Amino acid sequence: MSKRLIAILLIGLAVVIWGCPKDEDEDTPAPTPTADNATGSVRSDTSGVIETPAGARIAVPEGAVPRTQSGAVGTMVFSIERDNNATASPPSGETVATDVYRFGPEGFVFARPVSVTIPVLDAPNQTDVQMYRVNPTTGEAERYSAVYDPDNHTLTAQTYEFSLWFGSSRPAVNTANGCVHVVNNSLHWLVMCVDSFDLTYPEQDLQYMASYGNGGMWAPPGNIGFANESEFFMPQGTFWVCLRYHIEDIFGDYYLHDTASVVIGSAWNYWDNPVCSDEIITSGPSAYADTGECVCIPTPTTSVGTGDIQVTLTWHYAAPGVDLDLWVMDPDSEWCYYGNLQTASGGELDRDNWCSNYQNGWPENIYWTQPPPAGQYIVAVDWYSTCGSDAVGSLSFNVRTVVRGTAQTYTQTIQENEDMHEVTRFTISGSSVVFQPPRSDVSWVHLPRPSKL
């Protein structure tokens, strides 16, 4: 058996990251896939639920939205976008059993795990149901433990980070998932994550186990979206779990943690003798609890600004990194970017990810601090520097636009040293917003690009 230290949630999910093709005709609106989308704003000091007509859902507990860099209350726009153009690739022998959903915002680590639910479309009897996320850093599918509800046909998981998610099914055999029953009888928030594990069937499951940034949370009754008792389906094996208790009302002010182990020794079938015998029961921290963090719980990413317009750029490349830049032009032809942090119309760049402070996956963000003027806006990405990296060739990136509550995410590729790769255009007129495809017959190569100190 191999043992490795890793941060995996006791309630999670898994994904893939792909995007929309370009349409070069400016006069024709970009094609819209069959929609099952929703957006909603949540603050650091509030909770909230965002749900699509088909039942995809985000439940955000109070305290999950990180505060800003100055410590002020942060606000995040959460979004759900069904994207069946994305390729879902479960392991051999499994069948995709859900639509593919992109949850946003990407590029941020939440201060508390956020609950995500996906409807299951096809899970026949005698089936083992799985949940997958594509890791945004590696692009690899990862399997997460999840709660499956066979009555309502949903998979639910919790995560510190967003990207694309999907579910699959496979025959319920002896190597299928087992079950752990978690009960929280304490009056404190309880956060759980796996420090390390030995899998019973590593040849089948190890390559799909989730990595950094995943965890599970259980809380007393009355907290939005979470119960104080539930069953979670995980691979068979031995898991060493870190339990973190939050003692004060304000999340993160003071906490203690314990460790525990749980052995999942048999397969569990959702329709045949569904008894969950492996349990973790807790009534609060023990007398031997240590102060401080669980090492498998990630550090939150501070919030950025949002408004009637918010455009966020994320990309992944190992240090020393690649410096891409986000540019947004307003109807007055003024660009908001690193060389012009604020525009007369209210555009503001409040986060830049560049070579001297590069963080892999850290988002860049432009938003409007006041009601934006009517007219056309242009979103572009510029390749500024390879930051001393070897030749890169090309790089995939994501841009999420949120315009008056409508979210659209674009996954595209930029070539090394490419000037002003146009991503999309959108026009605001009265109460309406119309998105247009990028234009290939316009060049912005002569715009000034000030040096970065």
N, C-alpha and C positions, 0 to 999 in steps of 0.2 A: 504494500500500500504506500502511496506517496502522500506526504503531508506538506501542505504549503500554507503560508500565512496569506490571508486574502480577506477582503471586506465584502461579504455578500449579505444581502437582506434576507430576513426570514419571511419577507413578503415582497415579491418583486415581479419583474417582467423582462421582456427582451425585444430587440429591434433590428432594423436595417435602415440605411440612409441612402436614398436616391431622390431624384427630383423631376422637374417638369421640363419638357423640351421647349426650345425657343420657337417663336413664331415671328417671322420677319416682317409681316404686313402690319404697318403701324395703324391703319384705319380699322382693322378688325380686332375686337377685344380678344385677349388671350382665352383659349378654350378653358372651360370650367368643367372639371370632372364631376361625377355624381357626388353631390355635396352631402356631408354629414358633419357640419362644423359648428363650433361655438366658441365664444370668447367671454371673459369676465375679469374684472379687476379685484385684487385682494391686497389689503395692507398688512403690515407687520403686526398690527394690534387687532386684526379682525380675522375671521374665518370665512370660507366661502365654498360654494359648489358650482361647477360649470358642467353642463350636461348637453349632449347633442340629442336630436330627435330619435336616433336609433339606440340611445342608451349608453354611448361612450361617456365617461365621466371622470372629472377631477374633483377630489375633495381636499381642500387646503385647510389644515388646522391653524388656529391662532398661533402666531410665532414662527410659522414656516417661512414667510417672506423675510429675507434678511434686511436688516437696517442698512442705511446708506453709509458711505465712508465716514461721514461726519457724526454718525450715530443717530440720525433722525429716522423717523418712521418711514419705511420704504413702501413703494407700491409696485406691484407686478401685474402685467396683463397676461393672463393664462389663456392658452388657445388649444383647441382640438381640431385637427384637420384629417379627414379620411383621405388616404392616398393609396389607392389600389394600383397606381402606376408603379409604385415601389415594388421591388422584387423581394419577396419573403422566402428565405432559404433555411428551413429547418434541417436537422440531420437526416440522413438516409433512413427511410422507413417511417417517417412522420409526414402527416398531411396538414397543410395550412387549414385552420378551422375558424379563422376570424378574418375580418377586414384588417388592413394595415392602417394604423393611426399614428400620426405625428403629434406629439404633445409639446407645447412650448410654454415658456421660453427655453431655448437651448442655450448651453454655455454657462449656466448658473448652477450653483450648489445651494440647496435650500437649507435652512436652519433646523427644520424638522422634516421628516419624510412626508411626502405628499402621496395620497392614495389615488390610484388610477384604475379604472374599470373599462374592460372591453367586452362587447357582446360576443358570445360564441355562436357561430352559425351552423357548425356541423360537428357534433361530438356524439356518435352513436354509443349504445350500450357496450359494456366491456371495453371501455376506452380509458387510457391514461392521458390526461390533458396537460399540456406544457405551456409555459409563457416565455417569450423571448424578447430581448432587446438587442439592437445592434449597437455595440459600444461606439460612441461618437469619436473616440480617439483612435481606435484600432480598426473600426469598420467590421469587426467580427461579431457574429451572433452570440449572445450570452443567454443562458437559461436562468430564470429567476424562480424562486419559490413563490407560490401564489395561492390565494383562496379561490377554489372553484365552487360555484353555486349551481348545482345541477337543476334546481327548480327554476331559477331565473335565467339560466344559461349565460353566466357571466364569469369572467376571470378578473380578480382584483389583486392588486399588488401595491406596494409602497416603494418610493424611490427618492433619492436625493437629487437626481439629475434626469433631464428629459431628452428624448430623441424619438425614434420610430419604435413601435411596439406591435407584436402580433402573437397569436396563439396557434398551437398545433395540437394534433391528437395522434396517438399510436395505440396499437393493441395493448391491453393490460396484461403484461407478462410478469414473471418473477423479478425481473430487473426494473420494474416500474417504480415510481415514487412511493415513499412511505409517508407517514403523517405524524406531525407533532402538534399537540394540543397545548395552547398557551393561555394561562389564566392570570390576570393581574388584579389582585385583591387590595392593592395598596391605594392610597389617596394621592399618589404622585404620578406624574408622567413617567412612563417606562419606555426607554429606547433600547432595542436589541439589535445586535449584529454578530456575525460569525467571525471570530479571530482566525481560526484554522479548522481543518477537517481532514478526515480520512474517508474516502469513498469506498463502498463495498464493490462497486463495479466501475473503477476508474477508466477502463478501456472504452466504456460507453459514454461516460458523463463528464470526465474531467475537463476535456477541451471546451465544454460549453458552460463551465461554472463562471459565475459573474465575478468581476474584479472590483476595483476601488469605487467607492461612492454609493454603495447600496446598504440598506438597513431596514429594519422593521420597527414599527411603533405600536404599542397597545396602551390605552389610557382608560381611566374610569368612565362609567356611563356619563353621557351628557356632553362629551367632547365631539365636535363635528366630525362625522365620517368614520369614527373608530369605536369599536366595542371593547369591553374589558375582557373578552374571551373569544377565542377563535381557533380554527384548525388550519394549519399551513402544510402544504404538500411539498416535500423536499426529497432529494435523492437519498437512497439508503446509505448509511454510514454513521460515523461518530463526529459530532460537531462540538467544538469548544466555543461557547457563546459568552459575549460580554453584555451585561445588563446595566444600563445607565439610568439612574433615578434622578429626576429633577425635583429638588426639595422646595424651592421658592416658587411663588406665583409667576414671577417673570422668568421666562424660559432662559436657561443658560447661566443664571446668576450663581448658582451653586449646585453641585451634583456629586453623587457618590456612585461607584460602580463595583459590581461583583462579577465573578465568573462562574459558569456552570457548564456541564457537559450533558449532551443528550445523544442517545443511541437509537437510530431508526433501523430496525433489523428485519423488516418484512415489507412486501409490497402492499399497497392499499388500493382497493378498487372502489370507484365511486358508486357502483350499483350493487355490488355483491359484498355483503357483510361490512358496511362502511363504519367500522369502529376504529377510532383513533386512540391507540393505547399509550403512545409515548407522550409524556407531559412535562411542561415546565410550569410550575405554580409558584407565584411569588406574592408576598404580602408587604414588600418593602425591603430596603437595604438591610443587610445583616450587620451584626456588631463588628464584623471583620472587613466591611466594605472600605475600599480605598477612595480617596478624593481624586478628582481629575477625570480626564476623558477616556473613553474606549478608543484604542488606536484604529479600529475599523470604522469609526464615524468621521466623515470628512469635515473640513473646515468650510463654513458657508462663504459664498461669494457675495460681496456687498451689492445692494440694489443700484440700479441706474434710473435715470429720469424717464418718464412716460407722459404722453399727452395725446392730443387728437391725432398726431402723427408720431409714430415711433418706428425707427428702422434699426435693426440690429444685425451685425455681421459676425459670424463665427467660422473659424477654420482650425485645423489641427496639423501641426508639424513639430517634430521633436526639436528641442533646443540644440543649437542657438536660434532656430526658428526661421520664420519667413514673416516679413512685415507687409501685410496687406492693409489698404486704407479704404474706408467707407466715405463716399461722397454723395450728397443729396443736393440737387439744384431746385430752387423754389421758382414760382411763376415769374419773379422779377429777374431771373437768370443769375441769381447769386448762389454760389456753391457754399454749403456748410461742409467743412472738412478740417483736417488737423492744422491747416494754414489759415483758417477763418473759422474760429470756434463758435462764433455767434453771428447770425444773420439779422438784418433789419426786420425780417418777417417773423422772427422768434425761433428759428432753428438753432440748436445747440448741440455740439459734440461734447459729451461728458465722460467718455472713456475711449482711450486709444491704446492699442496693444502693439508696441513697437520694440525694436531690437534691444534697447538698453534695459527695458523692464519686461521682456517677453515672457508670457505665460501661455503654454499650450492650451488652446481652446477658450481663452479669455475673450469675451465678446467686446466689440466696439459698438457704440450706441449714439445715434442722433435722434433727437426728439424736438417737438415744438412746445415752447414754454407758454404760448398764447394761441388763441384760435388762428389757424393757418389761413392765408388768403386763398381765394378761389383761383383755379388755373391748373396748369400741368406741372408735375414734379418728376424729376428724373433721378433714378438710383443707379450708382455705378461703383465698381470696385477697381482699385488701382494697385498694381504690384510695385511696391516702393523699393524693397531690398530683400536679398536672401540672408541678411544678417550674418554673413560669414559661412553659411552652410554650403556644402558642395552643390553642384548643379542639380536643380530640382526638376526642371522640365515643365511640369504643370501641377496644379493643386486644386482640389475640390473645396468649395466653400458653401455656406448656407447664409442666405439673407432672409430675415423675416420682417415683413412690413405689417404694421397694425395701423390702419387708417380708419378713424371713427368707428372702432370696434370690429372691423373686418380684418382678419389675419390671413396672410398668404405667405408661404415659405417657398423659396426658390433654392434649389441645389444645382450649382453650375460649376464649371471648371475654368480657371484662368491660366494662361500660359505664362511662363517665367518672363518677367520684365514687360508684360503686356500693359499698355497704357489705357486706362479708363474703360474697363469692360462693363458695358451697359447691361444692367440686370433687368430692369422693368421701368415702366412709366405708369403714373396714375394721375387722373384729373379729378379735381374737386369742383363741383358745380352745385350750388345750393346745398341740398341735403344728400345729394347722390355722390358716389365715388365710382369711377370707371377705371379699371386697370387695362393697360395696353402692353403689348409685347415690346421688347427693346428694338431699337433701330440699328441696322448694320451699315447704313449709308451716312452716318454721322460720326465724325472723329473729334475727340477732345484732346488730342495729343499735344496741342500747343498751350494748354493751360499751365500756369506756373506751378511748380512743385518745390516749395521752400525746403531747405535742409532741416533735418531734425537734429537738435543738439544732443 
